[in-house]
Amino acid sequence: MISLPVQPVLLHTDALLWLIVAVTTVFLWRARRTPRLVMAFQQLARRPIAVASLVLLLPYVSVALLDSVHFQRSLTDAGGTYHAPVESLLDRLLLPLSERTEKTYSAPLALFSYSKETRAGDDRRLQRTFPRLRHGGAHLSHAQARGADIRQRALPAAGLGLGTGALLAGLVCWRLARREGIGLADAARRLLAGKTPTAWRSALLTATAFFVLAAVIASLATVYHVLGTDKVGQDVLYLSLKSIRTGVVIGSGSLLIALPLAIVLGTAAGYFGGRVDDLVQYLYSTLNAIPGVLLIAAAVLTLDVYMDQNVAAFANVQQRADLRLTALCLILGATGWIGLCRLLRGEALKLRELEYVQSARALGLKQVRIISRHLWPNLTHLVLLTAVIDFSGLVLAEAVLSYVGVGVDPGTISWGSMINTARLELAREPAVWWSLAAAFVFMLGLVLPANLLADALRDALDPRQRSEH
Amino acid sequence: MTAYLLRRLLHAIPILIGVNLITFALFFVVNTPDDMARLHLGEKHVTADAIAGWKRAHGYDRPLLYAPEAGGLARFTETLFFQKSARLMVLDFGRADDGRDIGRDIRQRMGPSLAIAIPSLVLGLLTNITLALGIVFVRGSRLEHTAVFLAVLGMSISTLFYIIGAQYLLGKLLNLTPVSGWLDGWAGIKFLVLPLLVGVVSGIGSGVRWYRLLFLEEAGKDYVRTARAKGLAEGRVLGQHMLRNAAIPILTGVVAVIPLLFMGGLLTESFFAIPGLGSYTIDAIRSQDFSIVRAMVFLGAAMYLLGLLLTDVSYTLADPRVRLQ
């Protein structure tokens, strides 16, 4: 057997996430054949807000996927024995961040620790001072140089970001010019005026803003703690970035569980009626009657006890934390299918009576075939819409559940656990606000675009609810 | 109407039994009472005797569903299912793991929960409907787009941030209200301000969006056009004609949550240290007291079913054309 320097590790949630990528790709591929969806996507592409939201969601998805390629490194050059800790590609990319921990809190871009320490001064007398940080700004010989240093690093980075944006804009112009058969200058004028079929102007502006911000942060993060450090001295920027995966996994993983349940049960209930309908209705009435948080709490508590009893079943802490995350997706999915199921049942009831379905039945087509050929394609838009609308709700739910203590494993980095620890820090004097602010901004950066996109998609797919513009 | 109500109540029974079975399966089948005993005793004190003792003391020493040696009807009543779950059906909640009477705790904690929940429901409803009507009034304008964007922004922020932000800003920095706490009686009003404010403000985003869609659908209908064609001012068309006709969908949302109100807000109560049912439940979850969680699950389910029934009844009151049969 050949021994590699790294050994790939596939966690449950990795499999879940990559499965979602596969399902989404297949779905989008097939959606090109559904005129209603194609029209909806074209309409989305025309709306600046929708396009900007998509551009903002891309980095989140990329970070989540980079953080879902796990491996263990070999202990020896020859390979064979592997390090116990499981790392991800993202960990490697962020390497200095995760390893450069301070003793305790430090403010964003600070040079000194946030709490005083007793140490011997130059005259050998003990004094209480704010000690210099081990890593944050350690390259500076004196503290006054910080401002100039930050400027020196940030400005070229911002320029680089702007340049990348401009390059991208140039590419778009070039393509536009070729497609429409016009000159480059004309294409640029159209782009600037926002008169392109796809809302390129908003896409490029958003992308450029993101490039600038990302470049500045990246250049500063190599020598400073851009968002400060937390109680045990971990870099808050690192924590915020690692939380992205947790949020995305919860949001999309739960959907992956909920959607098939809702689709199968909902269409079956509506199409077959009778006993099947009674059973499905009973099932969702019962589940729906239990307050969601309590059902989730009950299930997670049960899981806790199970995991405590079977400690031996988990090879390491990461597997345990990962199982907990998977279970949370399962539980959120098992409670999250009810709304869509009801909706699909109603639609299936309506569709069943339509002439072409009736004639398919009269022709003796197999039931399964009728459902998959005639019912499901007509329900896709509802499923898509529900998926997009529910996603952000699930991300928000994770934070609340983690606060209540029935969310992710305490070892898993998530916005919920960040908020939970940050809450008490506000009570300190002076307050430690940066962990909370970081969690707020990063969470909003995912949930707001998702909600805006859902709004735009609703307008595009559901003409009944379109507002009068 | 009476026959209808009776039938609906009968329908609720299989659902409640189902709820009971689910919680029973979650708490007793997946993990045995032995596991629970071990959990509560802690690693150090686990001996076979200690487990048996804990089970006896807390009434978990019975068989799960069927007790053959008991004989007679007791074969079914001397079981865990009957003792721990079926008795919930007659609102007999039993005792918590620390020996307290759960029923009495619930009665005591209902008051504070209601004191927060009812005013925030009423104020939230008034705020959301007013704002939504305002947005529909200016529809098609730039103002509408801004307002809708703000609503989406509002609903994209986790409730946790609303609570923490309000506590920090109004409670700690500006010192306007106490950060958290509770006093019975009128003296306690100052403790209500902050949770009420958070309750209303955090709900504006999703609430306004929901009512706006509702009103927009209503605003496209014929009677609204007729009213406008008669020359009625837009404000009166929206405020009088449309609002009255939108009453049923509004009622659907509101009446259904009324019974759930006394369960309180889990988060609000625990953050503001309000001794209501929400914080009771969170405490139970954190201390892994399954008896309380089971009781609250059942209570929540029963209240939800009651809410559905009340919604139907309220239809007949709101719209005489609706007849229940």
Contacts between the chains, C-beta under 8 A, distances in Angstrom:
chain1	res1	chain2	res2	distance
A	282	B	14	6.9
A	282	B	15	7.2
A	282	B	18	6.9
A	285	B	15	5.3
A	286	B	15	5.1
A	286	B	18	3.7
A	286	B	19	5.8
A	286	B	22	6.9
A	287	B	22	7.5
A	288	B	304	7.4
A	289	B	15	5.6
A	289	B	16	7.7
A	289	B	19	5.6
A	289	B	300	7.8
A	289	B	301	3.9
A	289	B	304	4.8
A	289	B	305	5.9
A	290	B	19	5.7
A	290	B	22	7.0
A	290	B	23	7.7
A	290	B	297	5.6
A	290	B	300	6.4
A	290	B	301	5.3
A	290	B	304	8.0
A	291	B	260	7.3
A	291	B	263	6.7
A	291	B	296	7.8
A	291	B	297	7.1
A	291	B	300	3.9
A	291	B	301	7.5
A	291	B	304	7.2
A	293	B	266	6.0
A	294	B	281	6.9
A	294	B	293	6.7
A	294	B	296	6.0
A	294	B	297	4.9
A	294	B	300	5.9
A	295	B	22	7.9
A	295	B	297	7.0
A	297	B	281	8.0
A	297	B	285	4.8
A	297	B	293	6.6
A	298	B	23	6.3
A	298	B	26	5.1
A	298	B	27	7.1
A	298	B	293	5.8
A	298	B	294	7.9
A	298	B	297	6.3
A	299	B	26	6.2
A	301	B	285	6.8
A	301	B	288	5.9
A	301	B	290	7.2
A	301	B	293	7.1
A	302	B	26	5.1
A	302	B	27	6.8
A	302	B	30	5.0
A	302	B	31	5.7
A	304	B	288	7.5
A	305	B	31	4.5
A	305	B	35	5.1
A	305	B	36	7.0
A	305	B	39	5.7
A	305	B	288	7.8
A	306	B	30	6.5
A	306	B	31	6.1
A	306	B	35	7.8
A	308	B	35	7.9
A	308	B	39	6.6
A	309	B	31	7.5
A	309	B	35	5.5
A	309	B	38	7.4
A	392	B	156	6.6
A	396	B	158	5.1
A	396	B	159	7.8
A	399	B	158	5.0
A	399	B	160	5.8
A	400	B	158	7.0
A	400	B	159	6.7
A	400	B	160	6.5
A	400	B	267	6.4
A	403	B	160	6.1
A	403	B	267	7.2
A	404	B	266	6.7
A	404	B	267	7.8
A	404	B	270	7.9
A	404	B	282	5.8
A	404	B	285	6.2
A	404	B	286	7.8
A	405	B	282	8.0
A	405	B	285	6.4
A	405	B	286	5.2
A	406	B	285	6.2
A	419	B	158	7.5
A	419	B	160	5.3
A	419	B	161	7.6
A	419	B	164	7.4
A	423	B	164	5.8
A	426	B	164	6.7
A	426	B	167	7.9
A	426	B	168	5.2
A	426	B	172	7.4
A	427	B	172	7.7
A	431	B	168	7.4
A	436	B	161	7.9
A	436	B	164	6.7
A	440	B	157	7.7
A	440	B	161	5.6
A	443	B	158	6.4
A	444	B	156	5.9
A	444	B	157	6.5
A	447	B	156	4.3
A	447	B	157	7.9
A	447	B	158	8.0
A	448	B	152	7.0
A	448	B	153	6.3
A	448	B	156	4.2
A	450	B	156	8.0
A	451	B	152	5.0
A	451	B	155	6.5
A	451	B	156	5.1
A	452	B	149	7.8
A	452	B	152	5.8
A	455	B	148	7.7
A	455	B	152	6.0
A	464	B	217	7.3
A	465	B	213	5.6
A	465	B	216	7.3
A	465	B	217	6.9
A	467	B	139	6.6
A	467	B	144	7.7
A	467	B	148	8.0
A	467	B	216	5.7
A	468	B	139	5.8
A	468	B	140	5.9
A	468	B	216	7.3
A	468	B	220	7.7
A	469	B	140	6.5
